Each structure stands twice: as C-alpha cells, then as structure tokens.
C-alpha cells in the first residue's frame, strides 16, 4: 500500500550523524553538539558556542582566530587571524 511509506516519511525521526569537518564555521552551523579532538583525546565537547572558542581553536589547531556570533543565525563564525592580529 502506498500510504505506508508516506506515513513513515512524515513521522519525525531521531538520528545521529557523525561527520568530520575541518571547516569550523560550517560545523558550528550544522551541528548541535561538537567534539574537538586533539592528539587522540577529547579537548572540548558540547554546544558549538562552547567549543568553537579562540582558546579551544588555539589549543586544538594552533589557530589564532576571533570568533563572532552570526547576527542572523546565531552560530559561531571563525575569523582566522595572524598571531599579531588575534585579539587577546
């Protein structure tokens, strides 16, 4: 019966997707939970705003960056900087 697949498709589903992304702003936009791994250990995990921070980016990636909040979507946006340009 054709109605069965349509019924199944209309039901909300809970799913977990594991993705490895190095485009940090995209990861923050797409994920509701981020795990940052450094040298095989979890360096930080949680909400994107709690993980995508200048301190975590410096520790995990050696990246000097400013992190701002997207004014429309509310997720963190990474602005890479040189070491001199990065705000303390």
C-alpha positions in Angstrom: 0.0 0.0 0.0 1.4 3.4 -1.0 0.2 5.2 2.1 2.6 3.3 4.4 5.9 4.9 3.1 4.2 8.3 3.1 3.2 7.8 6.7 6.6 6.7 7.7 8.2 9.6 5.9 6.0 12.1 7.7 7.0 10.8 11.2 9.7 12.7 13.0 12.9 10.7 13.3 15.8 11.0 15.8 19.1 10.3 14.1 22.7 10.8 14.9 25.1 11.8 12.2 28.8 11.7 12.8 30.8 13.9 10.5 34.4 15.0 10.5 34.6 18.7 9.4 37.6 21.0 9.4 35.5 24.0 8.2 34.7 25.1 11.7 32.1 27.7 10.8 30.2 25.1 8.8 30.5 22.6 11.7 29.1 25.2 14.1 26.2 25.9 11.7 25.2 22.3 11.1 25.9 20.6 14.5 24.1 20.8 17.8 27.0 19.0 19.5 30.7 19.3 18.6 33.6 17.2 19.9 37.1 18.7 19.4 39.8 16.0 19.4 43.5 16.8 19.9 46.2 14.2 20.0 43.6 11.4 20.3 42.0 13.0 23.3 38.8 15.0 23.7 39.8 18.6 24.2 36.3 20.0 24.3 32.7 19.0 23.6 29.3 20.4 23.8 27.3 23.2 22.2 29.1 24.8 19.3 29.3 28.1 21.1 31.0 26.4 24.0 33.5 24.5 21.8 34.2 27.0 19.0 36.2 29.5 21.1 39.5 31.2 20.5 41.1 29.2 23.3 40.0 25.8 22.0 41.0 26.7 18.4 44.4 27.7 19.6 44.9 24.5 21.7 43.5 22.0 19.1 44.5 23.6 15.8 47.2 26.1 16.7 44.9 28.6 15.1 44.8 32.2 16.1 41.2 33.4 15.4 38.5 35.6 16.6 35.0 34.0 17.0 31.9 36.1 16.4 28.3 35.2 16.5 26.4 35.2 13.2 23.8 38.0 13.6 21.1 36.2 11.6 21.6 32.5 12.6 23.3 32.8 16.0 26.0 30.3 15.4 29.8 30.9 15.9 31.8 32.2 12.9 35.5 31.7 12.9 37.7 34.6 11.6 41.3 33.3 11.3 43.9 35.9 12.2 47.7 36.1 12.2 49.2 35.8 15.7 49.6 39.6 15.7 46.1 40.3 14.6 44.3 38.0 17.1 42.7 39.7 20.0 43.9 38.7 23.4 
